[in-house]
Amino acid sequence: MKKLMLSLYTASAIAVTSTSVISCIPASYAKGPVGQRVLLVTDGGNVSDKSFNEGSYNAIKKYARELDEWNDIQDISYDGTGNYVEASEHTASGLISGYKMATFKQADAMVLSGFIHVGTIEVASKLMEDKSIILADGIADYSDGKNQNVISISFNSELAGFAAGYDAAVWANQNLDKVDPHKKGKIAIGTFAGMSSKYSVDNYMWGLILGMDVFNLVHQKQIESGKYKEVVLANNYDSKQDKYLSISETNVQGTTDARWFSQSFALGGATSSGILDRLITQNKADVIFPVAGPQISDVLSFSGAAYNPYIIGVDVDQVESFPSYEGRFITSAVKNLEQAITDELRRSKSLKTVVDKNNKVWEANKNDIDSEQESPIDDGNIAKSRSNWSVDTFGGKNLSKHTYVKYQEKQDSRISNVNEGEDITDVAELIKQAFANTGENVSDYMQGKTIHEAALKIKELYDKDNSWLQTADQEGFE
């Protein structure tokens, strides 16, 4: 049992106020001192979704309780519980109603949870006027002077996906008695998403497939000898041929491809769409990586097959969210939402003053995260990812030994044991660059051929110096 742990440069987060947009109860103002009232607007889900909305909500509460400590001012911290608006649905009208409620609640800054807000971000920007907005896990359009009060947070989740894919392959081969009950002779890992978004959703799946492919390449000799089992993509099962197509043959045909997308992030969507029946019952997946928010619950409660697959969680450490299912989790691919959102709230233009209990106005958030400037402001920009926005994989009950993947800092990216004068990119940069260069259409970047090309480059890097891929316990994998 080994765990792949990644130290990356990215993460993401979210936060804002309570009561549903559709509630008939009169809405109260956002809690907190004037100048520091931060409100979350969800993506149409609720703040107890055990996924992205809940992680964003936790970020707002973290920011609120750390105000005293960060600013060295007494009695301005507050309990941010309740500072959210649950958008009534995943539609433009539902989201916009949430923004209007946030402005009514007199929020001094607003956090928007998830890439779904990208389509309505200009409306939010105009409604908030000069108040800052954190767009968590999405990128706003800044052309022609638009959205100048919006800070965009983006994550390199292809790195977390890579970790999860490699990690799951290692674990499964260490626990062959727990997987492959159908005696396929292979380990099938499946994945699906709610809706497609290259830089917020699909990058997780792309990284997962890459990690699986790299595992097969690194352990090719052991697989050929029968010591280990090949890891295959459950989505690639061809019923006519009764076999799994190779990873290099992966072919996602678009954003409506029913083998890959359930077409919503709503609870129950993975079941009603039939994607779980296809992956688990028909394609016999041993492990599932659902990149679909609350649809993790659909996977956990699925009862259409005699075998319950193991699970890779997403966005937050979902082992903590579902403790009664800890035995089903191998790992979780995590975005450090709390840290990323908190950092960018401190760099928000509209959160630079605070009124204390004696009605005295103080400067706030003068300290810079990077210690480079006083009162930093990121409004109107894509936030710079910081090293403490790490994305790690966390294990459930199953992982007790660890495979450790070291992602080097860019300035230290030269690998040892290469010829003098020969520069080589570290594995994190290689993965990020490969994904960025795959095109913008899902039918372009979710192609096995391009993923396999990236895997071959990583294997070449591994052959020159495998110090970035280490096993903490030498028992089993080398």
Buried (B, 14 or more C-beta within 10 A) or exposed (E): BBBBBBBBBBBBBBBBBBBBBEEEEEBEEBBBBBBBBBBBBBBBBBBEBBBBBBBBBBBBBBBBBEBEEBBEBEEBBBEBEBBBBBBBBBBEEBBBBBBBBBBBBEBBBBBBBBBBBBEBBBBBBEBBEEBBBBBBBBBBEBEEEBBEBBBBBBBBBBBBBBBBBBBBBBBBBBBEEBBBBEEBEBBBBBBBBBBBBBBBBBBBBBBBBBBBBBBBBBBEEBBEEEEBBBBBBBBBBEEEEEEBBBBBBBBBEEBEBEBBBBBBBBBBBBBEBBBBBBBBBBBBBBBBBBBBBBBBBBBBEBEEBEEBBBBBBBBBBBBBBBEEBBEBBBBBBBBBBBBBBBBBBBBBBBBBBBBBEEEEEBEBBBBEBEEEEEBBBBBBBBBEBBEEBBBBBBBBBBBEBBBBBBBBEEEEBEBEEEEEEEEBBBBBBBBBEBBBEBEEBBEEBBBBEBBBBBBBBBBEBBEBEBEBBEBEEEEBBE
